[in-house]
Amino acid sequence: MRQTRRLAAILAADVVGYSRLMGADEEGTLERLKAIRRELADPKIKEHRGRIVKTTGDGLLVEFPSVVDAVRCAVEVQREMAERNAEVPQALRIELRMGINLGDIIKDGRDIYGDGVNIAARLEALAEPGGICVSRVVRDQVRDKLAFSFEDMGEQEVKNIARPVRVHRIVLSEGAGSSELVRHRPLADPPWMKLLALRRQGYFGAAVGKEVGFSMVRKSPRVSWTRGASITPTGAKGR
C-alpha cells in the first residue's frame, strides 16, 4: 500500500501505574478501563473528529486533523477523569498521561509513523498523572484560540529525537497561574517507550518553592516574582 505524508495533530495517552492496578485487581481494572473507553474517551475522540490509530492494554494513539480539536479533546477527557476520581482512593484511581504534538507524519495503511508521532509519545512520558504536555508548536497554534494556560517546562532532551523539544504543560486546575509560568524539573534521561506500548516507567515532577523564589528576587534584579506564582527569569529558556 502506498505511503503518504501529511500534517496531523497526534495525541498519545497511557494509564499511570497500569501494571500495579492490574496486579491489585485484574478483572476490576479491565472493566473500569472498558467503561472509560466506552463512556468517555471514545465519544470525546469522535466528537472532536479524532481517529484512533492503535490501542494497547494501557495506551492510545489518536490522530486529529485539527490541533485545536486535539487539545480540546484531551482537556475535556482529563477534566472529566479528575471528576470521576474525586471519590476514589488514590491507590485505586485510573489516571491518564497525555502528550500532543503537531507534525509531519507518514501514513501507511491505518498506521502512522515519523518524528511527529515519536515526539507525541515523548511528551506523554513527561506528563504528570492526570496531565497533558504539548510541544511548542501546539502551544503556539492554540494559545489565541483556546482559553487554556500553559506552563513552560523548557527544552527537554529526549531519546531518538535529534534536537531538544520545547515542552509546555497545560494548566488544568482553575485559578492556576499565567500562560508563561516556568517550572524547573530535575531532568534524568527519560526511559525509552516503545510506541506500541506507550508505557512510561516514571515521571518527573519538582516545583520551585516560594522560599527559593524570594531568595532569587533578593539576589537578582532579572528575576520577577509574584506571590502565589512560579518564578519567571527574564529570557529563561529552561533546559
C-alpha positions as CSV (number, residue, x, y, z in Angstrom):
1,M,0.0,0.0,0.0
2,R,1.3,3.4,-0.9
3,Q,2.7,5.6,1.8
4,T,1.6,9.2,2.1
5,R,2.8,12.2,4.2
6,R,0.6,14.8,5.8
7,L,0.5,17.2,8.7
8,A,-1.5,16.0,11.7
9,A,-2.1,16.5,15.4
10,I,-1.1,13.4,17.4
11,L,-2.3,12.5,20.8
12,A,-0.5,9.8,22.8
13,A,-2.0,8.6,26.1
14,D,-1.4,5.9,28.6
15,V,-2.6,4.7,32.0
16,V,-0.5,5.6,35.0
17,G,0.6,2.5,37.1
18,Y,-1.1,0.1,34.8
19,S,0.9,-3.0,36.0
20,R,0.2,-2.1,39.6
21,L,-3.5,-1.7,39.0
22,M,-3.7,-5.0,37.1
23,G,-1.8,-6.7,39.8
24,A,-4.1,-5.5,42.5
25,D,-7.4,-6.2,40.7
26,E,-7.1,-7.5,37.1
27,E,-10.7,-8.0,36.3
28,G,-11.9,-4.9,38.0
29,T,-9.3,-2.8,36.3
30,L,-10.1,-4.1,32.9
31,E,-13.8,-3.4,33.4
32,R,-13.1,0.1,34.6
33,L,-10.8,0.8,31.6
34,K,-13.5,-0.5,29.2
35,A,-16.1,1.8,30.9
36,I,-13.7,4.8,30.5
37,R,-13.2,4.0,26.8
38,R,-17.0,3.4,26.2
39,E,-18.4,6.2,28.2
40,L,-15.7,8.9,27.9
41,A,-12.7,8.6,25.7
42,D,-14.1,7.1,22.5
43,P,-17.1,9.5,22.4
44,K,-14.9,12.5,23.0
45,I,-12.5,11.4,20.3
46,K,-15.4,11.0,17.9
47,E,-16.9,14.4,18.9
48,H,-13.6,16.1,18.1
49,R,-13.1,14.3,14.8
50,G,-10.2,12.1,16.0
51,R,-9.2,8.7,14.7
52,I,-7.9,6.0,17.0
53,V,-4.8,4.7,15.2
54,K,-3.9,1.9,17.7
55,T,-4.6,0.8,21.2
56,T,-2.8,-1.3,23.7
57,G,-3.9,-2.6,27.1
58,D,-2.8,0.7,28.7
59,G,-2.4,3.1,25.8
60,L,-4.0,5.0,22.9
61,L,-2.6,6.7,19.8
62,V,-5.0,9.1,18.2
63,E,-4.8,11.3,15.1
64,F,-6.7,14.6,14.7
65,P,-7.0,16.8,11.6
66,S,-7.0,19.9,13.8
67,V,-4.6,20.6,16.7
68,V,-7.4,22.7,18.4
69,D,-9.6,19.7,18.4
70,A,-6.9,17.5,19.8
71,V,-6.2,19.9,22.7
72,R,-9.9,20.3,23.4
73,C,-10.4,16.6,23.5
74,A,-7.5,16.0,25.8
75,V,-8.6,18.7,28.2
76,E,-12.2,17.5,28.4
77,V,-11.2,13.9,29.0
78,Q,-8.7,14.8,31.7
79,R,-11.1,17.1,33.5
80,E,-13.8,14.5,33.5
81,M,-11.3,11.9,34.6
82,A,-10.5,14.1,37.6
83,E,-14.2,14.3,38.5
84,R,-14.5,10.6,38.2
85,N,-11.6,10.1,40.5
86,A,-12.6,12.6,43.1
87,E,-14.2,10.0,45.5
88,V,-11.9,7.1,44.5
89,P,-9.0,6.2,46.9
90,Q,-5.6,7.2,45.4
91,A,-4.4,3.7,45.1
92,L,-7.4,2.7,43.0
93,R,-7.5,5.7,40.7
94,I,-7.2,5.2,37.0
95,E,-5.2,8.3,35.8
96,L,-4.0,9.1,32.3
97,R,-1.0,10.9,31.0
98,M,-1.2,12.6,27.6
99,G,1.1,14.2,25.1
100,I,0.2,16.2,22.0
101,N,2.3,17.1,19.0
102,L,1.7,18.7,15.6
103,G,4.0,17.4,12.9
104,D,4.6,15.7,9.6
105,I,3.6,12.0,9.7
106,I,3.8,9.1,7.3
107,K,0.6,7.2,6.8
108,D,0.9,3.5,5.9
109,G,-2.4,1.8,5.7
110,R,-4.1,2.6,9.0
111,D,-0.8,3.1,10.9
112,I,1.2,6.3,11.2
113,Y,5.0,6.8,11.7
114,G,7.6,9.5,12.0
115,D,9.1,12.1,14.4
116,G,5.7,13.7,14.7
117,V,4.4,10.5,16.3
118,N,7.6,9.8,18.4
119,I,7.6,13.3,19.9
120,A,3.9,12.9,21.0
121,A,4.9,9.7,22.8
122,R,7.9,11.5,24.4
123,L,5.6,14.4,25.6
124,E,3.2,11.9,27.1
125,A,6.1,10.4,29.1
126,L,6.9,13.8,30.6
127,A,3.4,14.5,31.7
128,E,2.3,14.1,35.3
129,P,-0.6,11.7,36.2
130,G,-3.8,13.4,35.0
131,G,-1.7,15.9,33.0
132,I,-1.1,17.0,29.4
133,C,2.2,18.0,27.8
134,V,2.4,19.7,24.4
135,S,5.1,20.8,22.1
136,R,5.8,24.5,21.5
137,V,4.2,24.4,18.0
138,V,1.0,23.1,19.6
139,R,1.0,25.8,22.2
140,D,1.6,28.5,19.6
141,Q,-1.2,27.2,17.4
142,V,-3.9,27.1,20.2
143,R,-2.9,29.9,22.6
144,D,-5.0,32.5,20.9
145,K,-7.9,30.1,20.1
146,L,-8.4,28.3,23.4
147,A,-8.7,29.8,26.9
148,F,-6.1,27.5,28.5
149,S,-3.0,28.4,30.3
150,F,0.4,26.8,29.8
151,E,3.5,26.2,31.9
152,D,6.8,26.4,30.1
153,M,8.9,23.3,31.1
154,G,11.8,24.4,29.0
155,E,13.7,22.4,26.4
156,Q,13.9,18.7,27.0
157,E,16.4,16.2,25.7
158,V,14.6,13.1,24.6
159,K,15.9,9.9,23.1
160,N,16.0,9.4,19.4
161,I,15.0,13.0,18.6
162,A,17.9,15.0,17.2
163,R,17.1,18.3,18.8
164,P,15.7,19.4,22.2
165,V,11.9,19.6,22.3
166,R,10.4,22.7,23.9
167,V,7.7,21.4,26.2
168,H,4.6,23.1,27.7
169,R,2.2,21.7,30.3
170,I,-1.5,22.6,30.1
171,V,-2.7,24.1,33.4
172,L,-5.9,22.1,34.0
173,S,-6.8,23.4,37.5
174,E,-8.9,26.5,37.7
175,G,-7.1,29.6,39.0
176,A,-3.7,28.3,38.2
177,G,-1.2,30.9,37.1
178,S,-0.4,32.7,33.9
179,S,0.3,31.2,30.4
180,E,4.1,31.7,30.8
181,L,4.9,30.2,34.1
182,V,8.2,28.4,34.2
183,R,8.6,25.1,36.2
184,H,12.1,23.7,36.5
185,R,12.2,20.0,36.8
186,P,15.2,17.7,37.5
187,L,15.9,16.1,34.2
188,A,17.1,12.5,34.1
189,D,17.4,10.6,30.9
190,P,13.7,9.6,30.3
191,P,13.2,5.8,29.7
192,W,12.5,4.7,26.1
193,M,9.0,3.8,25.5
194,K,8.0,1.5,22.6
195,L,5.4,3.4,20.7
196,L,3.1,0.4,20.6
197,A,3.1,0.0,24.3
198,L,3.1,3.8,25.1
199,R,4.2,2.8,28.5
200,R,6.1,5.1,30.8
201,Q,8.3,4.0,33.7
202,G,8.2,7.1,35.9
203,Y,7.5,10.8,35.7
204,F,9.3,14.0,36.5
205,G,7.8,16.5,39.0
206,A,9.5,19.2,41.0
207,A,8.0,22.5,41.9
208,V,10.1,25.7,42.6
209,G,9.3,26.7,46.2
210,K,8.4,30.2,47.4
211,E,11.5,30.4,49.6
212,V,13.8,29.9,46.6
213,G,11.8,32.4,44.7
214,F,12.1,35.2,47.3
215,S,15.8,34.4,47.7
216,M,16.3,34.8,43.9
217,V,14.4,38.1,43.8
218,R,16.7,39.4,46.6
219,K,19.8,38.4,44.7
220,S,18.9,39.2,41.1
221,P,17.1,42.1,39.6
222,R,16.4,40.0,36.5
223,V,14.0,37.7,38.3
224,S,10.4,38.8,38.8
225,W,8.2,37.2,41.5
226,T,4.5,37.3,42.1
227,R,3.2,35.8,45.3
228,G,1.4,32.6,44.6
229,A,3.0,32.2,41.1
230,S,6.1,30.5,39.7
231,I,9.4,32.1,39.1
232,T,9.9,33.7,35.6
233,P,13.5,34.7,35.0
234,T,13.9,37.2,32.2
235,G,14.7,35.4,29.0
236,A,14.7,32.0,30.6
237,K,14.8,29.1,28.2
238,G,14.9,26.1,30.6
239,R,16.9,23.1,29.7
